[in-house]
Amino acid sequence: MIYEKLELFIDGKWTKGTSDKSQAVINPATEEVLGQLPHASTADLDAALAAADKGFKIWRATSPLARQDIMNKAADLMEERKAAISLNMSLDNGKPVLQASLEMDFVIGCLRWDAEQGKRAYGRLIPARIPGQRQMMIKEPIGPVAAFVAWNFPASNVMRKIGNALGAGCSIIMKSDEETPSAVIAIARCFQDAGLPDGVLNVVFGVPSEVSSYLLDSPIIKKLSFTGSTPVGMLLQAQAAKRMIRCTMELGGHAPVMVFDDADIATAAKLCAATKFRNAGQVCISPSRFYVQSGVYDEFAELFTKHANALVVGNGTDPATEVGPLIGERRIDVMQDLVDDAVSHGAEILTGGERLGNKGYFYKPTVLKGVPEEAKIMNDEPFGPIAPIASFTDFDDVVARANKLEYGLASYAFTTNGAAAAALGDQINAGMFAVNHFGIATPETPFGGVNHSGYGSEGGEEGIQSYQRVKFISEIGV
């Protein structure tokens, strides 16, 4: 296996940078060092800013049709290189290689969607009050973008930013997470080989707080897009506010799943278990609080646990693996604390509840039953392979509990009652809501949350619009 060569990408050139700082990239399944990732110096960041400024002038003047051609060529190259990119993603992220391959399918679809949608930056003519006056609204790219993303989806998190920015006509400086750098580097190589002008896409790494502060202090940056935790998002938003930089924030979640007694329980349990433990539960829209109506509570818990016990846990590069490791050893202690706290509040462990093995950062898929609302796991985003299950009595009870947190990213329900589904759609406080399935993330649909889960959308026409600004033009006698 040949792991990706780790470099910075600035103004169309690959470089180790001018800093003497670097960090080891670790395989979370084996704890082996995959490579040394260079950090950008302030001089490197200055070069990236200058390149993005230059690249923006070139890219905004490039026709949407020509932009689409380059973006589609990059998508073609990603398809050709998908197997290698997916394998490397499994090496540094730990996710099963099949899940990494499916992530790349999303990445390619997202890029093609944004390439096509970029041709639809429609304005409008506004009827005038004065004879001979012409009033126009046009959309134009907002400017160079700084984007920062989390490690859990190293390719799709990146492409949501790059695709939207390039489709809108913006340049971008991309800082992916230092623990999982291979995907963004491979993606940048595809864009370079597709003929993307120098400076339009730049990739840097470093100490996150230092890189973000430096870039956001620059007058060159006009847009910030961030995917990560709520506390970090709040800090970045405050920094961006100093320069009136527009933001898109895709932050944490703690998604409730409401299973009503009229649902197909066997199907619900199977779907819930498969989705909960995807990427070892390290998914911002992962179902993470299970509320099951009392009449089917025991049945659901039993079936869910059966599916959890059948999952194959192991190294993500093994095609048989369904659940890989956590991203780092630090997450093992977090999982154990959540389980121990739930048990201290009266919860029952149906399966799991402990670390798996002593090499790699594996934690057993865990199911907890009878978890009270005051337990940490019902209030703090777990971001791991732990499923807390609690019972509810009626509609008002479960809606109140589902809406009790400041998070508002994703919510789910299983019911065959159309009136109940419609009422939930009206009353659930979340940016995304699905009934009887979990498929809420596609290239053509808006993706985003409310409240402490952030604001703004990625995906669909709303995604590109957040990288554009509106200009009003009024003419007389022209």
N, C-alpha and C positions, 0 to 999 in steps of 0.2 A: 504494500500500500504506500503510495506516494502522497504525503500531506502537502497542502498548498504552501507555496513559498510566501513567507510573511513579510510584507513591505507596505510602505505608504504609497499613495497614488496622488501626485500633485502636478497639476498643469500638464497632464498627459504623459508623465514620466513616473516610473517605478523607482523608489529610493528607500534606503534604510534611514534617511533623515540625518539631521545634524546633531541630534541628541545622543548622549552616551547611555541613555536609559532604555531598558527593555524589560519584558516580563515573560515568564514561562507560560506557555499554553498547555494545559493539562487535560488528558483524556480522563473524564470522570468515571469511566468504567474500569480503568486499569491503574489510574494514578500515574501513568507514564507521561513524560514530557514530549509533546509533539513538535515544539519549536519555540523560538524566541521572537516575540513580537516587539518591534521597535516602537518607541514613543516619539511623538512629534515634539520638537523644541518650539519656542516662540517664533524663531526664525522660520521654521517649517509652516507654522500656522499663518504667519504673515504671507508666506508664499502661496498658501492655499487660498487665503482671502483675496490676494491680488489676482490669482488665477480665476477664482469664481467671479470676480468683478469683470475681468476680460471675457470669460466664457459666457457670462450673461449677455453681454453686448452682441456677441456672435449668435447665440442661440435664439434670442428674442427676434433677431432679424432673419432667422431661418424660417421658411414657410412651414406651416403645420404639416403639409404633405411631405416635405423633405424630412421633417422631424420624425414623422411616422415611419418613413422608410428606414431610417437608422435604428429606431427603437425596435422595429420588427426584425431587422437583421440581428440585433442583439438577442432578441427572443429566440430566433433560430439557433444561434450559437449556444444558448442556455439549454435548449432541447438536446443538442448534440452532446453537450458536456454534463448532462443531468446526472448520470450515474456517478461520475467522479465527484461532482459537487455534493451529491447526497451522501456519499460515503464519508467525505471529509467532514460534513456537518454532523454525521453520526459520531465521528471520532472526537470532535471538540465539544459538542453539545451533549452527546450521550443518547439522543433519541434513536429509536429503531430506524434502520435504514429505509424501511418501507414508508414510515411516516415522513422521513426526510424527502423521499422521492415525491410523495404527495404534496409536500410543502413546495417543492420546486414546480410542480404542475400549477399550483396556485400562483406562484411568482410569474411564470410565463404567461398565464392567462391575464394576470393583473397588468403586466407590461403591454400586452397586446390591446387590452381594453383602453388603457391610458393613451396609447399611441393613436387609437381611433378617436377617442373622445376629445383629444387635443384639437381636432379639426372643428369642434362644435363650440367654440368660444363666442356664442352668438350675442350680439348686442341688439338694440332695437331703435327704431325711429319713434319719437314722441310727438304727437300732434302739437303744433305751436299755437300761441295766442296772437302772434303778430304776423301779418301777411309777409311772405318772403323769408320768414325765419325757418331754419332747419335745426331740429334738436335731435341729437344722437347720444345714445349710451353705448359705450364700447367697453370690452373687457381686455385687460392687458396683464402680462405676467408681473407679479409683485416685485421680483428681484431675487438676488442671491439668497439661498436658504441654508440655514444650519439645522441639521437633523441628528438626533441622538436616539438610539434604540436599545432595548433590552436583549438579553441573551436567549430567551426561551424560543423565539422563532427567528434565527439568525438571517434567514433569507427573506421570508415574507414581511417581517417588520421593516427590513431595509427597502424592499421593493415598493411597499405602500408609500414611502417617502420619495424614492427616486422616480417612480413611475408618475406620480402626481406632479412632481416638480418639473420633470422633463416634458410631460404632456402639456403643461401650462405654459412652457417656454422659459422656465427658470433654470438657473444653475444651482448647484448644491454642493455643500461640504458635508459629507456623511461620516459620522463617528459611530461605528457599531460597537458592540460590547467587546472588551478586550479578551474575555474568556472564550468567545466563539467567533474568531475573525475570518475563518476560511471562506465562508459564504460570500461576504461582501467583497472580498478581494477577487474571488472567482467571477462574481457578477461584474465588477469593474473591468476585468480583463475582457469579458464579452463585449461590453460597450466600447472599449478601446478598439478591439478588433472589428467592430461593426462600423467604425469611422466616426464616432462621436468626437466633435471638436475638442481640442485641448482646453481644459479649465472648466468645462461644463459639469463634470463630475470629479470630485476630489474625495479621497478617503484618508482619514487620519485616525490615530489612536493615541492614548495617553491617560493620565490621571483624569477621570471624568470631570470632577469639579474644576480642575485647572483649565482643561480644554474648553468646557462650556463657558466659563467666565470670560476667557480671552476672546472667544469668537463673538459672544453676545455684547461685548464692549465695543466691537467694531461698527463704525457707521455703514460698512458695506452690507452687513446682514440685515435683511428686511423681513425675514420670516423664520420662525422657529417651529419645528415639529418634533414632538417627543413622544416616545412610547416607553413607559416604565412605571415606577411606583408613584403613588400619590404624594408622599413627602418630597421626593426629588422633583416631581412636577411642579409643586408649589414653589420651591426654591427657584427653579428655572423661570417660572412665570414672573416672579418678582424681579429677577435680573433683566428679563426681556422688557418689563414695563419701564425701566429707566430710559430705554431708547425707543419706546412706543413700538416695539417689534410685535407684529401679529403672531399669534400662537395657535397651534392645534395640539391638544393634549389628550393622549390616549393613555389613561392611568389605570389604577388597580380596580379590581372588582371582587365581589363575593356573591356569586350568582345563586339565587334561590331556585329550587326545582319543586314545583307543587304538583303532587300526584294525587288526583281525586279518585274516589272509590268507583267511579264509572269508567275509568281508564282501562285499556288493555294492559294489565299489570305485567304479564310475561314480557311483552314487547318493551314496556317502559323500563323494567328492571335491566333488560339486556342492553338497551340503548344507553341508559344512565351509567351502567358500569363501564361500558366500552369508552364512553366519552369522558367520564371522570378520570380514568387512569391514562388517557392519551397524554403522551409527553410527560409521564409520571406526575400528572396533575399540575404541571407547571404551565398553565394556560390562563390568560387573564379572563377569558370567558368560560372557563371550566365550570361545570355545575359543582357547587361547593357547599351548599346547604340543602339537604333533602327533607322536605316536609311532606309527609304521607298521611292521607286521611285515615282515621283510626280503624275503619272497617277493613282496610287492606294493608295495614301497617306491617303486621307480622309476615304476611305472604310476600310483600315487596322486599322486606329486609332479608328474608331467607333466600329468595331468588337472586337478589343483588349480591349477596355474599357468595353464593354458588358461582356466579360469573367471575367475581373477584378472585376466588381461589383457583380458577381455571387459567388465569393469565400467566403467561410465561415471562418471567423476569430474568434479564441478563444483559450481556453486552449488545449494544445496539447494532453492531456490525453483523451479528448472527441473524440470518433471515427469519429464524423462528421466534425471535424476541418480540414481545408485545409491550413490555414496560422496561425502560432503561433506567439508568441511575439518575439521582438528583445532580444538579450542576456542580455542587461543591460540598465538602465535608461540613461546612457551616450549616447547611440546610438539614442535616441529620439531627442536630441538637434542637432545631426549631420544631421538627416533626415530633420528636419525642416529648418535648415540652407540651405541645398541643394535646397529645394523647394522654399524658399523665394528668394534665389539668382536667381534661374531660372525665377521666375515670374518677378523679377526686371529687367531681361534682355528681357522680352517680351513673355515668355512662358505662355501657357494657361493650367490651371488645369482642366482636363476632369473628374477626380474623385479623391477622397482622399485629401491628402495634409495636414493632421493633425493627432494628436494623437487620439487613440481610447480609451475612458474610462479614469479612474483615478486610476485604480489598475492593476498592471502588465505593462509590457513594450510593449504595442501594438501600432502599427502605421498602419493606413489604407493603403491598397494597392492603390498606387498612379500612375496616368498616366498623363504625361505632354506632350503637343503638341506644336510644333513650337519652340523647344528649340535650341537656337543658339550655335555655337561652343565655344563661349567665356564663356558660363555658367560653373560654377564649376562642375556640374554633368556630363558634357561631357568630363571632364579632370581628375577628381578625382574619384577613385573607390567608388561607393556609398555603396556597401555591405548592402543593405536594400531593402525594397519593393517599390522602385520608378523606373518607366519606362519612360525615356525621348525619345520622338519620334521626328525625324526631317526628312525632305524630301531631296531627291537628284535628280539630273538631269540625269546623265549618268554614265557609267562604270568608267571612269577615275576619275570623281568627287568622287564617293563613295570609291574607293580604296584609294585615297589620304587621305580622312578623316578617314577611318578605320585604316590606318597605321600611323596616325599622332602622336600617343602617344608612350612613351617608353615601355609600357606594350606589352607583346606578348604571352599571355597564350592561350586563346581560341578565335576563330572567327567562325561565322556562316553565311550562305547565304541560301536564298530561291529563286530558279529559276528552270525552266524546260529547260533552254538552256544549252546543254552539253558543247558547246564551252566556254560560259561564266563561267561555273563551273570550267572547266579545267584551264582557265586563272586566275581565282581567287585563285585556289590552288597553282599556280605558284607565284602569286604576293602578296598574303596576308602574312604579317609578324607575324606569330604566330607559336607556337609549335603544335597546334591542330586546325584543320579546318573541319567543317562538313557542308554538303549541304542537306537541306530539313529535317533535324532532329537535335537532341541535344545529342544523345547517344555516347559520346566520352570517357566515363570512364568505362572500363571493366577490369577485372583482367589480361586478355591476351594481352592488348594493352598498348603501352607506353603512359605515362601521364606526361607532363611537358611543360615548356615554354621557351621563349628566352628573351634576353634583360633584362629589369627590372622585368620580371616575373620569372627570375631564370634560372637554367640550370640543366641538368641531367634529367633522366626519372625514374618514378616509374611505375610498371606494366610491364607485358610482360617479355621477356627475357632480355630486356634492364635494367629492375629494379634490377634484381639479379646481373647483371654484374657490376653495380655501387658499389656493396658490395664485389667485388672480385678484386684481383690484378693478374697481369701476371708475370710468372716466366719463364725465358729461361734457359734450361739445355742443355749443350753440352758435349758429352762423346766420348772418344777415348780409345780403348783398354780395354773395360769393357765387 
